[in-house]
């Protein structure tokens, strides 16, 4: 009898705790529900499952953002940071990612991030290169948490990916 009474009291309390902590039914508080770029391209609003929101703004005046992308598990959001540096138009300079409310920057080993996409939940594929010159572009597989390049593939003179390249390098990327 005492066991049933304890169970009747404890189970609803446990259910309430799980709901308030956001862990019930896969609704983790750090899960990103949406990420939207404003029309001026100068701020991104990130909305979390717990209901809180966060606004990301450029660190330098004049910088703009590219369209944000969410990882498949909705734990990471990323976008390009575009800057007008000696040219008449904004060029992508680096990528930024927010994971568990921590902001990190990722740069290309050579050049600028022209296109990118998530490869799984914690890695991205970035196509890096320069706007002018004879240097070939390359695709880098990068760990979002550390910024480390895991692997890279150099593209052909025409920008094509070798058919024998790993799958992550052959898949279509989204322009920054």
C-alpha positions in Angstrom: 0.0 0.0 0.0 2.8 2.4 0.9 4.6 1.5 -2.3 1.6 2.4 -4.4 1.2 5.7 -2.7 4.9 6.6 -3.2 4.6 5.5 -6.9 1.4 7.7 -7.4 3.2 10.7 -6.0 6.7 10.1 -7.4 5.8 9.3 -11.1 3.9 12.6 -11.7 6.7 14.5 -10.1 9.3 12.7 -12.3 7.1 13.4 -15.3 6.9 17.1 -14.4 10.7 17.3 -13.8 11.4 15.7 -17.3 9.0 18.1 -19.0 10.4 21.2 -17.3 13.9 20.1 -18.0 13.0 19.6 -21.6 14.3 16.1 -21.9 10.9 14.4 -22.3 10.0 13.2 -25.8 13.3 14.4 -27.3 12.6 18.1 -26.7 16.0 19.0 -25.3 16.3 22.6 -24.3 19.5 23.1 -26.4 17.8 21.8 -29.5 17.5 24.5 -32.1 14.0 24.9 -33.5 14.8 27.6 -36.1 17.4 30.1 -37.3 16.4 33.1 -39.4 18.4 35.8 -41.2 16.9 39.3 -41.1 16.4 41.2 -44.4 19.5 43.4 -43.8 21.6 40.2 -43.4 23.0 41.7 -40.1 21.5 39.4 -37.5 20.4 35.8 -37.1 17.7 34.9 -34.6 18.2 31.4 -33.1 15.2 29.9 -31.3 15.6 27.0 -28.9 13.2 24.2 -28.0 13.1 25.6 -24.4 11.5 28.8 -25.8 14.5 31.1 -25.4 15.9 32.9 -28.3 19.4 34.4 -29.1 20.3 37.1 -31.5 23.7 36.8 -33.3 25.2 40.0 -34.7 28.5 40.6 -36.7 31.5 41.4 -34.5 32.6 44.1 -37.0 30.4 46.9 -38.4 29.8 46.4 -42.1 29.9 42.6 -42.0 26.9 40.6 -43.1 25.7 37.0 -42.7 24.9 34.3 -45.2 21.7 32.2 -44.9 21.9 29.9 -41.8 21.9 26.1 -42.0 20.9 23.7 -39.3 22.6 20.3 -38.6 20.5 17.2 -39.0 20.2 16.8 -35.2 19.3 20.6 -34.7 22.2 21.0 -32.2 24.4 23.2 -34.5 23.6 26.2 -36.7 26.1 27.8 -39.1 26.4 30.7 -41.5 29.0 32.6 -43.5 30.4 35.9 -42.4 30.7 38.2 -45.4 33.0 41.3 -45.6 33.7 44.0 -48.1 37.5 44.2 -48.0 38.9 46.2 -50.8 36.3 45.1 -53.3 32.9 46.4 -54.3 30.9 43.4 -53.0 30.8 41.3 -49.9 32.8 38.1 -50.0 32.6 35.2 -47.6 35.5 35.4 -45.2 34.8 32.6 -42.7 32.0 30.4 -41.2 30.5 30.7 -37.7 28.7 28.0 -35.8 26.7 28.0 -32.6 26.5 24.7 -30.7 25.0 24.6 -27.2 25.0 28.4 -27.2 28.8 28.6 -27.8 29.9 30.5 -30.9 32.9 29.3 -32.9 34.6 30.5 -36.1 36.0 28.2 -38.8 38.3 29.5 -41.6 39.6 27.8 -44.7 43.2 26.6 -44.8 43.5 28.4 -48.2 41.1 31.0 -49.5 37.5 31.8 -48.7 34.5 29.5 -48.0 32.5 29.6 -51.3 30.1 26.8 -50.5 29.5 24.5 -47.5 27.1 22.0 -45.9 26.8 19.8 -42.9 28.2 16.3 -43.2 26.4 14.5 -40.4 25.9 16.4 -37.1 29.4 17.6 -36.1 31.3 18.0 -39.3 31.0 20.3 -42.3 32.3 20.2 -45.9 33.6 23.5 -47.1 34.7 24.4 -50.6 37.6 26.9 -50.2 39.3 29.0 -52.8 40.2 32.4 -54.1 38.0 34.7 -56.3 40.9 35.1 -58.8 44.0 33.4 -59.8 45.2 29.9 -60.9 45.0 28.3 -57.4 42.6 25.3 -57.5 39.8 25.1 -55.1 39.6 22.4 -52.5 37.0 20.8 -50.3 37.8 20.3 -46.7 36.0 18.1 -44.1 36.1 20.1 -40.9 35.2 19.2 -37.3 32.9 22.0 -36.1 33.8 21.8 -32.4 37.6 22.1 -33.0 37.9 23.7 -36.4 40.4 21.0 -37.4 40.6 19.9 -41.0 40.0 16.1 -41.0 40.6 15.6 -44.7 40.8 17.6 -47.9 40.4 17.0 -51.7 41.7 19.3 -54.4 39.3 20.0 -57.3 40.3 19.8 -61.0 41.1 22.9 -63.1 37.4 23.0 -64.1 36.2 22.8 -60.5 35.0 19.2 -60.8 35.4 16.6 -58.1 37.2 13.4 -58.9 34.7 10.6 -59.2 37.0 8.5 -57.0 36.9 11.1 -54.2 35.2 10.2 -50.9 31.4 10.6 -50.8 31.6 13.7 -48.5 33.6 15.5 -51.2 31.3 14.6 -54.1 28.0 15.7 -52.7 26.5 19.1 -53.7 27.3 22.1 -51.5 25.2 25.2 -50.7 26.8 28.5 -51.8 27.8 30.7 -48.9 
